[in-house]
Amino acid sequence: MENDYITSVKKQFAYYKSLGEKTFEQLTDEQLSWQYNPESNSIAMIVNHLSGNMISRWTDIFTTDGEKPTRNRDAEFATGTPTREVILDAWNQGWKCLFDTLDALTINDLERIIYIRNQGHTVMEAINRQLAHYPYHVGQIVFLGKMLCNENWHSLSIPRGQSENYNADKFAQEKRKVHFTDEK
């Protein structure tokens, strides 16, 4: 019972990770690097940013600042056409770092102070900060994917015009505790 918070945030992060991956599956290699204009980010750029942030924030959280001197945030947004393999490798490295750290935490760690750009946060506050940040960017990835696929997009939630059927199905089931991976 005492690790409910950690279990819950891991499920939430896993859900948003899966949304990104379900988007990648629908896109061509070229679409992963597409930019609406020079001032907008491609999916590849967003992935680089997420990965850079995750690795910086979650590596050695109790001994180093969350903004590592080795991180080059500006380079995360450099234009280019990396391969799907390079993009997915960055994606997986970032998420692995996050999940490895979350897996190692105990309930007693949640009130410990860690630093991000020299500003103190409890571990729980730092997790909550990233639980807002990462889904924000995953939402951008999904939005870009939906625009790029247009009528070929396979909905990651309740498809248009299907809310009534979806709700009828849910209300026909027994009440149960929801798991984030189950719910749209």
VEXNU-531583 format. One record per residue (C-alpha): residue number from 0; x, y, z; residue in one letter. Coordinates in steps of 0.001 Angstrom, whole numbers. Each point is the difference from the previous one (the first is absolute). Layout:
n; u; v; w; res
NUM; X; Y; Z; A;
...
// end
This chain:
n; u; v; w; res
0; 0; 0; 0; M;
1; 2824; 2422; 789; E;
2; 1371; -1; -3565; N;
3; -3349; 837; -1609; D;
4; 1292; 3405; -1130; Y;
5; 3093; -1436; -1701; I;
6; -2047; -2798; -1592; T;
7; -2564; 2521; -1214; S;
8; 2502; 2380; -1602; V;
9; 1804; -2895; -1700; K;
10; -3315; -1064; -1551; K;
11; -731; 3553; -1116; Q;
12; 3450; 448; -1547; F;
13; -340; -3409; -1721; A;
14; -3355; 1053; -1448; Y;
15; 1437; 3175; -1546; Y;
16; 3033; -1898; -1272; K;
17; -2388; -2407; -1753; S;
18; -1894; 2892; -1641; L;
19; 3243; 1236; -1529; G;
20; 885; -3470; -1211; E;
21; -3449; -570; -1515; K;
22; 490; 3268; -1858; T;
23; 3468; -956; -1288; F;
24; -1455; -3251; -1384; E;
25; -2379; 1962; -2219; Q;
26; 2668; 2265; -1517; L;
27; 2572; -347; -2742; T;
28; 3660; 667; 729; D;
29; -229; 3315; -1843; E;
30; -3020; 1124; 2013; Q;
31; 1962; -376; 3244; L;
32; 2241; 2904; -1106; S;
33; -2714; 2157; -1613; W;
34; -323; 3609; 1201; Q;
35; -2970; 2256; -649; Y;
36; 2388; 2962; -266; N;
37; 3556; 836; 1126; P;
38; -1249; 1188; 3409; E;
39; -1947; -3186; 787; S;
40; 1324; -3284; 1351; N;
41; -8; -3312; -1793; S;
42; -820; -3203; 1835; I;
43; 3709; -862; -136; A;
44; 832; 3276; 1765; M;
45; -2631; -585; 2664; I;
46; 1347; -3517; 585; V;
47; 3558; 1356; 315; N;
48; -1205; 2591; 2493; H;
49; -1934; -2529; 2068; L;
50; 2930; -2412; 30; S;
51; 2489; 2717; 923; G;
52; -2266; 1220; 2779; N;
53; -636; -3488; 1391; M;
54; 3662; -984; 14; I;
55; 1020; 3303; 1573; S;
56; -2763; 45; 2616; R;
57; 81; -3655; 1074; W;
58; 3700; -915; -58; T;
59; 1581; 77; 3473; D;
60; -2888; 2029; 1396; I;
61; 1269; 8; 3578; F;
62; 3582; 1027; -791; T;
63; -175; 2377; -2985; T;
64; -2215; 2825; -1220; D;
65; -2771; -1014; -2396; G;
66; 1393; 2353; -2627; E;
67; 3269; -1760; -792; K;
68; 2930; 2022; -1390; P;
69; 301; -2633; -2750; T;
70; -3512; 704; -1276; R;
71; -204; 2175; -3107; N;
72; -3667; 1001; 21; R;
73; 305; 2237; -3061; D;
74; 1397; -2904; -2058; A;
75; -3124; -2016; 833; E;
76; -1896; 2336; -2339; F;
77; 2472; -80; -2889; A;
78; -1511; -759; -3383; T;
79; 948; -3160; -1783; G;
80; -1343; -3275; -1267; T;
81; 1083; -2703; 2407; P;
82; -1007; -3537; -821; T;
83; -2951; -1667; 1706; R;
84; 2522; -2194; 1823; E;
85; 1841; 3030; 1413; V;
86; -3276; 1637; 1033; I;
87; -1311; -3141; 1712; L;
88; 3341; -615; 1687; D;
89; -79; 3510; 1522; A;
90; -3648; -526; 1008; W;
91; 757; -3314; 1708; N;
92; 3154; 1247; 1737; Q;
93; -1898; 2886; 1587; G;
94; -2914; -2109; 1184; W;
95; 2358; -2706; 1295; K;
96; 1827; 2553; 2124; C;
97; -3296; 1268; 1436; L;
98; -1410; -3459; 737; F;
99; 3278; -1304; 1451; D;
100; 14; 2913; 2442; T;
101; -3677; -407; 891; L;
102; 543; -3732; 553; D;
103; 2815; 754; 2452; A;
104; -1975; 2521; 2081; L;
105; -1547; -830; 3325; T;
106; -2811; 1791; 1779; I;
107; 2634; 1605; 2251; N;
108; 1702; 1588; -3022; D;
109; -3073; 2026; -978; L;
110; 650; 2763; 2557; E;
111; 3742; 228; -681; R;
112; 1167; 3226; -1616; I;
113; 1578; -69; -3450; I;
114; 1021; 2935; -2172; Y;
115; -926; 1091; -3496; I;
116; 1928; 3071; -1124; R;
117; 941; 571; 3636; N;
118; -3636; 122; 1121; Q;
119; -957; -2510; 2668; G;
120; -2934; -2349; -537; H;
121; -1162; -3005; 1909; T;
122; 279; -3116; -2140; V;
123; -3814; -63; -114; M;
124; -69; 3596; -1274; E;
125; 2619; -833; -2627; A;
126; -2024; -3011; -1140; I;
127; -3174; 2107; -190; N;
128; 1878; 2679; -1947; R;
129; 1024; -2566; -2608; Q;
130; -3421; -1661; 32; L;
131; -1286; 3322; -1356; A;
132; 2950; 604; -2344; H;
133; 253; -3354; -1770; Y;
134; -3721; -410; -846; P;
135; 37; 3590; -1331; Y;
136; 2619; -1013; -2560; H;
137; -1564; -3401; -699; V;
138; -3207; 1913; -799; G;
139; 1982; 2022; -2544; Q;
140; 1302; -3228; -1536; I;
141; -3524; -1416; -236; V;
142; -1363; 3232; -1476; F;
143; 2724; 83; -2655; L;
144; -612; -3668; -772; G;
145; -3715; 614; -397; K;
146; 651; 2924; -2365; M;
147; 2507; -1970; -2049; L;
148; -2182; -3102; -328; C;
149; -3180; 1998; -636; N;
150; -2808; -2424; -958; E;
151; 2346; -2991; 503; N;
152; 406; 761; 3715; W;
153; -1016; -2800; 2358; H;
154; -1430; 1611; 3123; S;
155; 1845; -553; 3275; L;
156; -3103; 834; 1999; S;
157; -3734; -210; -655; I;
158; -485; 529; -3762; P;
159; -2341; 2758; -1134; R;
160; -3606; -1051; 29; G;
161; 704; -2954; 2297; Q;
162; -487; 1585; 3453; S;
163; -3501; -1383; 497; E;
164; 1052; -3570; -850; N;
165; 3147; 291; 2094; Y;
166; -1930; 1248; 3042; N;
167; -2687; -2661; -421; A;
168; 2698; -2669; 25; D;
169; 1656; 1464; 3109; K;
170; -3260; 325; 1925; F;
171; -923; -3597; -888; A;
172; 3082; -1190; 1926; Q;
173; 422; -553; 3732; E;
174; 1532; 2889; 1934; K;
175; 3726; -513; 456; R;
176; 3168; 1863; 825; K;
177; 1398; 1533; -3173; V;
178; 3512; -588; -1242; H;
179; 1335; 2810; -2175; F;
180; 910; -2391; -2787; T;
181; -3633; -1159; -137; D;
182; -1635; 3375; -370; E;
183; -277; 2252; -3043; K;
// end
